[in-house]
């Protein structure tokens, strides 16, 4: 069930007109203020993040957001429209999807460079046309063939419009091709693009694309002396940390201070030890999540989106969405010694 009480498309113009008729003469900034109020109201009531404005509002309120890795792939084929829809229906803030480009220049949702693992087809995505890929069927997590097709990125963006944010993985180096597609669909303010570039690259993109998308640098092996300068010059609201262990200077007290100093949120991945500070939700879900929370997490990417959202609700780090049904946490992976 989709419990969204006030989707972001709900009568914004009517809301503006009403406030303007009451007090625009007294306050020429009323339309701007009404927009901010409307966004805050939607975020408060829904407890779900629909766009960059709500994302930034949650950031200012120090509220942690959930990103679903490849959508709800435990119950649907990964990177499928149904996997995205399930996240919309269950109040997830962000869906991470992977993009690849076909031989004829169409972006599709696919993690691997080939279609072999996730479909009934064979071959490299870059060597197949969009028409060829459209004929393929997706497999679920067990390799069982389903009736679902491989979505185009356009289909995914249309599905998400006004409902949920999308993080486009594998978007680095493709910004110039992706942004016109976002523009054509009017979804600039719902998308996060990421990559490894210098600080001026991200700063210039943010300046040139003030209405979105949101650009997220990936920080991995940066010398300690350069972190402060990078965060100052890039001036981005969010970075993704790729950490192989939990002793890195990026998460020591000074590193945490630098992120707070520059008001830069942190995106953590809870997926694999090699990128998750030596931790994994697949062996200790709550311990991994709590470590991220203790280290200034703004977004946590997970393969257990509904359980993570429940945990954040339980500890007061995420608003309870209107219509939320509690999810049990007793089946989560835990250390062997835990009860």
ABEGO torsion letter per residue (X at the ends): XBABABBAABGAAAAAAAAAAAAAAABAAAAAAAAAAAAAAAAAAAGBBABAAAAAAAAAAGBBBBBBBGEBAAABBBGBAAAAAAAAAAGBABBBBBBBBBAAGBBBBBABABAAAABABBEBAAABBAAAAAABBBBBAAGBBBABBBBBAAAAAAAABGABBBBBBGABGAAAAAAAAAAAAGAAAABBBBEBBBAAAAAAAAAABAAOBBBBBBBABBBAAAAAAAAAAAGBABBBBBBABAABAAABAAAAAAAAAAGBBBBBBAABAAAAGGBBAAABAAAAAAAAAAAGBABBBBABAAAAAAAAAAAGABBBBBGBBBBBAAABBBBAABX
